Amino acid sequence: MSQIDNELAMKDEPVMRSGNEPPLDEHQKLYGFGGWLYFVVIGLLLTFGNSLYYLLTTLLPIYKDGLISDLQSENGNYLVLIIYETVTYLFYVLFPLYVGYLGFKKMKRVRTMIICFYLLNFAFNVGYYFVANSIEELASPDFIGEQGRNIVKSLITCIVWIPYFINSKRVKCTYVN
């Protein structure tokens, strides 16, 4: 290979930039997985693991052992609650897998999907509060207080992580495809 060919191979192609990205050297430092994203991934892994465990140990036996029909005949609200929990926990198992796939592919949609995940988590907690509160046997002060704390925790999660995913230079530099 001649010296000219080698020099041509070494030249950088001009990159079209929109102006919203950080300078190129800062872009290279911030590109890749790191920083606060570790906490997000740990949270998604814990959500996945806990939800899968709950589905397999709590909800699946209700369906397998025929308890669902007993709950339906006893109080229709229990059936609504069990179906609500099943759908919610299936979401908590499948959505982190999807976001993980997008993350490994460095897709731009990661930002939007994570924001949707946090907003849906908040909405699920609010919905669960009202569904569970409609069942007299569950509407104890302790149980309702716990659900209220879950709403506050998911709201704080939204307040912290949604602005991070909107404004983070690392997120903008990493998820570009």
C-alpha positions in Angstrom: 0.0 0.0 0.0 1.4 3.4 -0.9 1.9 6.3 1.4 -0.9 8.2 -0.4 -3.4 5.4 0.1 -2.5 5.2 3.8 -3.0 8.9 4.3 -6.4 8.8 2.6 -7.5 6.0 4.9 -6.4 8.0 7.9 -8.4 11.2 7.0 -11.6 11.8 9.0 -14.7 12.2 7.0 -16.6 15.5 7.8 -19.5 14.7 10.1 -22.8 16.6 9.8 -23.7 17.9 13.2 -26.9 19.6 14.2 -25.4 22.0 16.7 -27.0 20.3 19.7 -24.2 17.9 20.3 -21.2 18.7 22.5 -17.9 19.5 20.8 -16.2 16.5 19.2 -13.6 15.8 21.9 -16.2 16.0 24.6 -18.5 13.8 22.4 -15.7 11.1 22.3 -15.3 11.3 26.1 -19.0 10.9 26.7 -19.7 8.3 24.1 -20.4 4.9 25.6 -22.1 3.4 28.5 -21.1 4.8 31.9 -21.8 7.4 34.5 -25.3 7.5 35.8 -26.5 5.0 33.2 -25.2 2.3 35.5 -28.0 3.1 38.0 -30.6 3.0 35.3 -29.4 -0.4 34.2 -29.3 -1.7 37.8 -32.9 -0.5 38.3 -34.0 -2.2 35.1 -32.3 -5.4 36.1 -33.9 -5.3 39.6 -37.3 -4.5 38.1 -37.0 -7.5 35.6 -35.8 -9.9 38.3 -38.3 -8.9 41.0 -41.2 -8.9 38.5 -40.3 -12.3 37.1 -40.1 -13.7 40.6 -43.5 -12.3 41.5 -45.1 -13.6 38.4 -43.7 -17.1 38.9 -44.2 -17.4 42.7 -47.4 -15.4 43.3 -49.5 -14.8 40.2 -48.8 -18.0 38.2 -50.1 -20.3 41.1 -53.3 -18.2 41.2 -53.9 -19.1 37.6 -52.6 -22.7 37.8 -54.5 -23.8 41.0 -57.8 -22.4 39.8 -57.9 -19.7 42.5 -58.8 -17.1 39.9 -62.3 -18.6 39.5 -62.7 -18.6 43.3 -61.7 -15.0 43.5 -64.0 -14.1 40.6 -67.0 -15.6 42.4 -66.1 -14.1 45.8 -65.5 -10.5 44.7 -65.2 -9.3 41.1 -62.8 -6.6 42.2 -60.2 -9.3 43.1 -60.3 -10.5 39.5 -59.7 -7.0 38.3 -56.8 -6.6 40.7 -55.2 -9.9 39.7 -55.5 -9.1 36.0 -54.1 -5.6 36.6 -51.1 -7.0 38.5 -50.5 -9.7 35.8 -50.5 -7.1 33.0 -48.3 -4.8 35.0 -45.8 -7.4 35.9 -45.6 -8.8 32.4 -44.9 -5.2 31.3 -42.1 -5.0 34.0 -40.6 -8.2 32.7 -40.8 -7.6 28.9 -40.1 -3.8 28.7 -36.7 -3.9 30.4 -35.7 -6.7 27.9 -36.8 -4.4 25.0 -35.0 -1.4 26.4 -31.9 -3.5 26.9 -32.0 -4.6 23.3 -32.3 -1.0 22.2 -29.5 0.0 24.5 -27.1 -2.6 23.1 -27.9 -1.4 19.6 -27.4 2.2 20.8 -30.7 3.2 19.4 -32.1 6.8 19.8 -35.4 5.3 21.0 -33.8 4.3 24.3 -34.3 7.8 25.6 -38.0 7.9 24.7 -38.6 4.3 25.9 -37.0 4.9 29.3 -39.1 8.1 29.8 -42.2 6.1 28.8 -41.2 3.4 31.2 -41.0 5.8 34.2 -44.2 7.5 33.3 -46.1 4.2 32.9 -44.6 3.0 36.2 -46.1 6.1 37.9 -49.4 5.6 36.1 -49.5 1.9 37.1 -48.9 2.8 40.8 -51.6 5.4 40.8 -54.0 2.9 39.1 -53.1 0.1 41.5 -53.8 2.4 44.4 -57.3 3.0 43.2 -58.0 -0.6 42.2 -56.7 -2.0 45.5 -58.6 0.7 47.5 -61.9 -0.5 45.9 -61.5 -3.8 47.7 -62.6 -3.4 51.3 -60.5 -6.2 52.7 -57.3 -4.6 51.2 -58.1 -1.0 52.1 -56.3 -1.2 55.4 -54.4 1.9 56.4 -51.1 0.0 56.2 -51.7 -1.3 52.7 -53.0 2.0 51.4 -50.1 3.8 53.0 -47.6 1.4 51.3 -49.3 2.1 48.0 -49.1 5.8 48.6 -45.3 5.5 49.3 -45.0 3.6 46.0 -46.7 6.5 44.2 -44.3 9.0 45.8 -41.2 6.8 45.0 -42.3 6.5 41.3 -43.0 10.2 41.2 -39.5 11.0 42.5 -38.0 8.5 40.0 -39.8 10.5 37.2 -38.6 13.8 38.6 -35.0 12.6 38.7 -34.6 10.5 35.6 -36.8 12.0 33.0 -34.9 15.3 33.0 -31.6 13.3 33.0 -32.7 11.4 29.8 -33.8 14.7 28.2 -30.7 16.7 29.0 -27.8 14.3 29.5 -24.9 14.8 27.1 -23.8 11.2 27.7 -27.2 9.9 26.6 -27.2 12.1 23.5 -23.7 11.0 22.6 -24.3 7.3 23.2 -27.7 6.5 21.8 -27.3 7.8 18.2 -28.5 5.0 15.8 
